[in-house]
Amino acid sequence: MKSSVLFVLILFILTSINVFGQGSKATDPDLLRAFKKIGCWDKMREDTTVSALDSLYLANSIFEGKLLQAAAKYPFTVSNFFKSFDDEPLGITTSADGVLIIYWWDTLTGGTQHAYSCVAQYKTAHGIKSVSPASPNKYSCSYSKIYSLKSKDKIYYLAVYDEILSYHDRCQGIQIFLIDKDDLMPAKLIKTQTGLHSKIDYLYNDNSMRDQNWENELTYHEKTQTLTIPVALENGNLTDNYITYKFNGEYFIKLKSK
């Protein structure tokens, strides 16, 4: 009797794994096809016989919806699930602990000011969740790095974002997230003269980075829990100076300018 129960249990587990595997494999090509349609409609924007721009917006919306659904349904790993996206312009930025993943892509609906869409996948005590996070500013952004900060019983995620505002104007900043129960939300840990904020950034002109002897960019140092932000002049030219914020156990406090 026991051996029969054990056999049924093993068969159920193997069947479940097989079904999950088939679901993952079936979803991957579907996502890839939806993503490729974005590029296809972008190439047709000069064709006046079709409503390419409307179709481009629709293609982005369809892909975002499919990605949200897949990210919430399948607790996949980036390396396996998105293997077929290796040659595609889909950005995947992951925290070191694998708890937070941000997928982002250029919607190709902008001009010199780029427009991005993002989907965040994150782990909670109740499973995998997905959401389209709001942009830190009124302009959309991409994400290049996710740092982590552990304070007391909470883990905060510091995501570095970049905005392309025009041909040379750029914005770089850091957005702090907290996973609270089932929600991914901004966490106001940065204390400035204007109050508490969940993000901080700076504007610059990328021309100022040419022919310079320094490499100055926003950086979070996890060991010292310090955040360094480059100083730019009013015309957008970057300098070799920076502002430092240090976490004091409760907030990031400005220390000094160098």
Backbone torsions as a table, in degrees:
resi	resn	phi	psi	omega
1	MET	NA	-44.8	-179.3
2	LYS	-64.2	-40.0	-179.1
3	SER	-65.4	-33.3	178.4
4	SER	-67.7	-43.1	178.4
5	VAL	-63.1	-42.0	-179.9
6	LEU	-63.5	-41.0	179.6
7	PHE	-62.5	-43.3	179.4
8	VAL	-63.8	-40.7	-179.9
9	LEU	-63.8	-44.3	179.7
10	ILE	-64.5	-41.9	179.4
11	LEU	-61.6	-39.5	179.1
12	PHE	-64.0	-42.9	-179.5
13	ILE	-64.2	-46.2	-179.3
14	LEU	-64.0	-38.7	178.5
15	THR	-65.3	-41.5	179.8
16	SER	-62.5	-42.7	179.6
17	ILE	-63.7	-41.5	-179.4
18	ASN	-65.0	-42.0	178.8
19	VAL	-63.6	-43.3	178.9
20	PHE	-62.0	-42.1	180.0
21	GLY	-62.6	-42.2	178.6
22	GLN	-64.6	-39.4	178.9
23	GLY	-62.8	-41.9	-179.9
24	SER	-65.1	-44.6	-178.6
25	LYS	-66.6	-34.0	-179.5
26	ALA	-71.9	-32.2	-177.7
27	THR	-77.7	-35.2	-175.9
28	ASP	-58.9	-53.9	178.1
29	PRO	-61.9	-34.2	179.1
30	ASP	-63.8	-42.5	176.6
31	LEU	-64.0	-42.8	-178.6
32	LEU	-62.8	-42.9	178.0
33	ARG	-62.1	-41.9	179.7
34	ALA	-64.5	-38.1	-179.6
35	PHE	-69.6	-40.4	-179.2
36	LYS	-63.5	-27.4	179.9
37	LYS	-65.0	-26.6	177.3
38	ILE	-61.9	-48.7	178.8
39	GLY	-65.8	-36.6	179.8
40	CYS	-63.6	-44.9	-179.5
41	TRP	-71.0	-30.0	176.9
42	ASP	-64.0	-38.9	-179.9
43	LYS	-68.2	-20.2	-177.5
44	MET	-96.6	7.8	-175.8
45	ARG	-64.5	-25.0	179.8
46	GLU	-84.4	-5.9	179.0
47	ASP	-84.4	110.1	-175.9
48	THR	-77.8	-5.4	-178.9
49	THR	-85.8	-8.0	179.7
50	VAL	-130.6	157.4	177.3
51	SER	-89.6	69.8	-173.0
52	ALA	-64.2	-39.8	-177.0
53	LEU	-66.0	-42.8	176.7
54	ASP	-61.4	-41.5	179.2
55	SER	-67.9	-32.0	178.1
56	LEU	-66.4	-45.0	176.4
57	TYR	-60.7	-41.5	-179.6
58	LEU	-65.6	-41.0	179.9
59	ALA	-62.5	-40.4	177.0
60	ASN	-64.2	-41.7	-179.8
61	SER	-64.9	-40.9	179.7
62	ILE	-65.7	-44.9	179.9
63	PHE	-63.5	-43.3	179.6
64	GLU	-59.9	-42.2	179.1
65	GLY	-64.1	-42.6	179.5
66	LYS	-66.5	-39.1	179.8
67	LEU	-67.4	-41.7	176.7
68	LEU	-59.1	-43.6	-178.5
69	GLN	-66.7	-45.2	-179.2
70	ALA	-66.8	-40.8	-178.7
71	ALA	-64.2	-33.4	179.4
72	ALA	-81.6	-26.1	-173.9
73	LYS	-88.5	-38.9	-173.7
74	TYR	-112.6	119.3	175.8
75	PRO	-79.8	64.0	-173.3
76	PHE	-86.7	168.7	171.5
77	THR	-101.2	150.5	-176.9
78	VAL	-61.2	-43.4	-174.3
79	SER	-63.6	-35.6	-177.6
80	ASN	-84.9	-51.9	-171.4
81	PHE	-68.1	-35.3	-174.9
82	PHE	-106.6	25.4	180.0
83	LYS	-60.3	-36.5	-179.0
84	SER	-74.0	-6.5	179.2
85	PHE	-95.7	7.4	-176.0
86	ASP	-55.8	-34.9	-177.7
87	ASP	-101.5	14.6	-178.8
88	GLU	-109.0	150.4	-178.8
89	PRO	-80.0	53.4	175.3
90	LEU	-105.4	116.5	179.7
91	GLY	-80.8	136.6	178.5
92	ILE	-131.4	111.3	-177.8
93	THR	-115.9	125.3	-171.3
94	THR	-124.3	140.0	173.8
95	SER	-71.6	156.8	-176.0
96	ALA	-60.6	-32.1	-179.3
97	ASP	-87.3	-1.5	178.0
98	GLY	73.8	8.0	-177.3
99	VAL	-77.6	-34.4	-177.6
100	LEU	-123.2	127.9	176.1
101	ILE	-127.6	132.5	176.5
102	ILE	-117.5	122.2	176.0
103	TYR	-100.3	133.9	-178.7
104	TRP	-144.9	151.7	178.8
105	TRP	-153.4	153.3	174.9
106	ASP	-77.6	121.7	-177.3
107	THR	-72.7	-14.0	-179.3
108	LEU	66.1	16.6	178.1
109	THR	-95.1	-5.2	-179.8
110	GLY	-97.2	-172.1	176.8
111	GLY	-121.2	-117.0	174.2
112	THR	-69.6	-23.3	171.0
113	GLN	-95.1	113.5	-174.2
114	HIS	-80.2	147.3	178.5
115	ALA	-116.2	128.2	-178.0
116	TYR	-118.7	157.0	168.8
117	SER	-124.2	149.1	-177.4
118	CYS	-136.3	147.2	171.7
119	VAL	-131.4	129.3	178.3
120	ALA	-106.4	133.5	175.2
121	GLN	-116.4	131.3	-176.8
122	TYR	-146.9	155.5	-177.9
123	LYS	-96.7	138.5	174.8
124	THR	-128.6	177.1	177.6
125	ALA	-66.8	-17.5	-178.2
126	HIS	-105.4	9.2	177.8
127	GLY	121.7	-163.5	-177.7
128	ILE	-88.1	136.0	178.1
129	LYS	-124.9	160.2	176.0
130	SER	-142.3	151.0	-178.1
131	VAL	-158.9	154.6	171.1
132	SER	-96.1	100.1	-175.3
133	PRO	-69.1	145.4	176.5
134	ALA	-68.4	146.0	178.1
135	SER	-68.3	146.8	179.2
136	PRO	-59.2	-35.2	178.8
137	ASN	-119.6	-174.1	-179.8
138	LYS	-73.6	-15.4	176.2
139	TYR	-98.3	148.1	-179.0
140	SER	-77.7	166.3	-172.8
141	CYS	-148.4	167.2	170.3
142	SER	-107.7	166.9	-179.5
143	TYR	-125.7	128.3	-174.7
144	SER	-108.0	-18.6	-174.9
145	LYS	-159.5	145.3	174.4
146	ILE	-128.5	113.4	174.9
147	TYR	-94.0	168.2	177.0
148	SER	-130.7	150.1	179.5
149	LEU	-138.0	120.4	178.4
150	LYS	-100.3	125.3	179.6
151	SER	-137.2	115.8	-177.2
152	LYS	59.1	-120.6	-177.9
153	ASP	-102.7	16.4	-177.2
154	LYS	-122.2	151.2	174.6
155	ILE	-119.2	122.2	179.0
156	TYR	-102.4	148.3	179.8
157	TYR	-118.1	123.3	-176.9
158	LEU	-104.7	104.7	-174.8
159	ALA	-99.9	122.8	178.0
160	VAL	-82.4	125.9	-178.7
161	TYR	-120.2	155.7	-179.5
162	ASP	-133.8	138.8	176.9
163	GLU	-123.0	135.9	172.3
164	ILE	-103.6	105.6	-171.7
165	LEU	-91.7	-28.4	177.6
166	SER	-160.9	-165.3	-176.1
167	TYR	-58.6	-38.6	-179.2
168	HIS	-123.5	-16.5	-176.7
169	ASP	-79.5	131.0	-177.3
170	ARG	-131.5	159.4	172.9
171	CYS	-136.5	133.6	175.4
172	GLN	-129.6	139.7	-178.9
173	GLY	-156.6	-175.5	178.5
174	ILE	-134.7	129.9	-179.8
175	GLN	-111.3	129.5	-179.4
176	ILE	-98.2	126.5	178.9
177	PHE	-113.7	154.1	173.3
178	LEU	-136.7	133.6	173.7
179	ILE	-92.0	107.3	-177.9
180	ASP	-111.4	105.7	-174.7
181	LYS	59.3	-110.3	-177.8
182	ASP	-103.6	5.3	-173.4
183	ASP	-112.2	141.9	171.1
184	LEU	-102.0	115.4	-172.9
185	MET	-135.9	154.8	175.0
186	PRO	-65.4	143.4	179.3
187	ALA	-119.0	120.0	-176.2
188	LYS	-83.4	88.6	-178.8
189	LEU	-112.6	-6.4	-176.5
190	ILE	-98.8	118.4	-176.5
191	LYS	-102.0	118.2	178.4
192	THR	-125.0	-177.1	179.5
193	GLN	-64.9	-21.4	-178.4
194	THR	-96.8	2.3	177.5
195	GLY	123.3	-159.5	-179.2
196	LEU	-95.2	139.0	-176.8
197	HIS	-137.7	154.8	177.2
198	SER	-95.8	-6.3	-179.1
199	LYS	-147.5	159.4	174.8
200	ILE	-149.5	143.8	-177.8
201	ASP	-152.5	178.3	178.0
202	TYR	-146.0	149.7	178.0
203	LEU	-100.8	143.2	178.5
204	TYR	-154.4	164.3	176.6
205	ASN	-105.6	123.1	-173.8
206	ASP	-69.5	-13.4	174.0
207	ASN	-63.4	-29.5	-177.2
208	SER	-71.0	-11.7	-179.5
209	MET	-87.1	-9.0	-179.6
210	ARG	-82.4	145.0	176.8
211	ASP	58.3	31.8	176.2
212	GLN	-110.4	156.0	-177.7
213	ASN	-96.1	1.8	-179.4
214	TRP	-120.1	157.9	173.6
215	GLU	-119.3	102.6	-174.3
216	ASN	-118.4	117.7	177.7
217	GLU	-148.9	164.6	-179.5
218	LEU	-63.9	130.6	-177.6
219	THR	-142.6	139.7	172.0
220	TYR	-110.8	128.1	180.0
221	HIS	-101.0	106.9	-171.7
222	GLU	-66.4	-35.9	-177.9
223	LYS	-67.1	-41.9	-178.5
224	THR	-95.2	-5.7	-179.0
225	GLN	54.3	46.2	179.0
226	THR	-120.4	147.2	-179.5
227	LEU	-119.3	122.3	179.6
228	THR	-110.3	131.2	-176.5
229	ILE	-123.5	124.3	-179.6
230	PRO	-62.9	153.0	177.5
231	VAL	-102.6	127.3	177.3
232	ALA	-115.9	147.1	177.6
233	LEU	-75.8	172.8	-178.5
234	GLU	-61.0	-28.9	179.3
235	ASN	-83.2	1.9	177.7
236	GLY	92.9	-5.3	179.5
237	ASN	-70.7	129.9	178.5
238	LEU	-77.0	147.8	174.6
239	THR	-113.0	178.7	175.9
240	ASP	-94.2	14.1	176.6
241	ASN	-94.3	161.8	178.7
242	TYR	-151.6	161.8	176.3
243	ILE	-108.8	139.5	-177.7
244	THR	-114.7	131.4	172.3
245	TYR	-117.1	133.7	-179.5
246	LYS	-121.5	138.7	179.6
247	PHE	-79.6	124.2	-177.1
248	ASN	-101.0	15.1	-178.2
249	GLY	101.4	-15.1	178.6
250	GLU	-132.4	-45.0	-178.9
251	TYR	-139.6	162.9	168.2
252	PHE	-85.3	120.9	-176.6
253	ILE	-114.2	135.4	178.8
254	LYS	-67.4	130.5	-178.2
255	LEU	-99.8	-58.3	-174.4
256	LYS	-164.8	168.9	171.2
257	SER	-110.7	143.8	-179.1
258	LYS	-121.7	NA	NA
